[in-house]
Amino acid sequence: MHYPTFCKASSYLLLSCLFPLASSANIFNVTNLLDSGAGSLRDAITQAEASSGSSQINFQLGGTLDVGSIFPTITNDISISSNGFDVIFDGTSAGNRAFTIALFLLAVVIGP
């Protein structure tokens, strides 16, 4: 099986690890493109990993996210959606690697 490198999610990026999301998923919003801090993707992943059950992370804006270091390892059931915004992950500062995903099953959808 071939897994694509995450560079750009044109319409949406959906990572669904382990099981599909239930309707009672924890919701976390990405409200800025900073590498860390409140409203960042890193913060949303950290909160989702700390919560029980499935989680959904939604981007509320588009643009380029300069990834300073590898994001926390994703081991829980987390979906990440750009909600139609163009989101570009620049992993140059992170050694060209942004995500580590520990999983049994991975569904990756990149497209309109």
C-alpha positions in Angstrom: 0.0 0.0 0.0 1.3 3.5 -0.9 0.9 6.5 1.5 1.3 10.0 0.0 3.5 12.7 1.5 1.4 15.5 3.0 2.4 18.7 1.2 -0.9 20.3 0.2 -4.5 19.6 0.9 -6.3 21.4 -1.9 -9.9 21.0 -0.7 -9.6 18.8 2.3 -7.2 16.5 4.2 -8.9 13.8 6.1 -6.9 11.5 8.3 -9.0 8.8 9.9 -7.0 6.6 12.2 -8.3 3.3 13.5 -12.1 3.8 13.1 -14.5 6.2 11.5 -15.7 9.2 13.5 -18.8 8.9 15.6 -21.3 11.7 15.7 -20.2 12.6 19.2 -16.6 13.4 18.2 -14.6 16.0 20.1 -14.3 19.1 17.9 -11.1 21.2 17.8 -10.7 24.2 15.5 -7.4 25.5 14.0 -7.8 29.3 14.0 -4.2 30.4 13.1 -1.2 29.1 11.1 1.3 29.4 13.9 3.4 26.3 14.7 2.3 26.3 18.4 0.0 27.9 20.9 -3.7 28.3 21.3 -5.6 27.8 18.0 -2.7 26.0 16.3 -2.8 22.6 14.6 -0.2 21.4 17.1 -2.4 22.5 20.0 -5.5 20.8 18.4 -3.6 17.5 17.9 -2.3 17.6 21.5 -5.8 18.2 22.8 -7.3 15.5 20.6 -4.7 13.0 21.7 -5.5 13.8 25.4 -9.2 13.4 24.9 -11.2 10.2 25.0 -13.1 9.0 22.0 -12.8 10.2 18.4 -11.9 13.7 17.5 -12.3 16.1 14.6 -9.9 18.9 13.8 -11.2 21.6 11.5 -9.2 24.4 9.8 -11.0 27.7 9.9 -8.5 29.4 7.5 -6.1 28.5 4.7 -2.5 29.4 4.0 1.0 28.0 4.7 1.8 26.5 8.0 5.6 26.5 8.7 6.1 23.3 10.7 8.9 24.0 13.2 9.2 20.4 14.4 7.4 17.1 13.9 3.8 17.2 15.3 2.9 15.0 18.2 2.4 11.3 17.2 -1.2 10.6 16.3 -2.4 7.4 17.9 -6.1 8.2 18.5 -9.0 8.3 16.1 -8.6 11.8 14.6 -9.9 13.4 11.4 -8.3 16.6 10.1 -10.3 18.7 7.6 -9.2 21.9 5.8 -12.9 22.6 5.2 -12.2 23.6 1.6 -9.3 26.0 2.4 -5.9 25.5 0.7 -3.6 24.4 3.5 0.1 24.0 2.7 2.4 22.3 5.2 6.0 23.5 4.9 8.1 20.9 6.7 11.5 22.3 5.8 12.2 23.3 9.4 11.1 19.9 10.6 13.5 18.0 8.4 10.7 17.7 5.7 8.6 15.4 7.9 5.6 16.8 9.7 3.5 13.9 10.8 4.1 10.6 12.6 1.0 8.4 12.7 0.8 5.2 14.8 -2.1 3.2 13.4 -3.6 -0.1 12.4 -5.7 1.5 9.6 -5.3 4.8 7.8 -7.6 6.4 5.3 -6.1 9.4 3.5 -8.2 11.5 1.2 -6.7 14.5 -0.6 -8.8 16.2 -3.2 -11.9 18.4 -3.9 
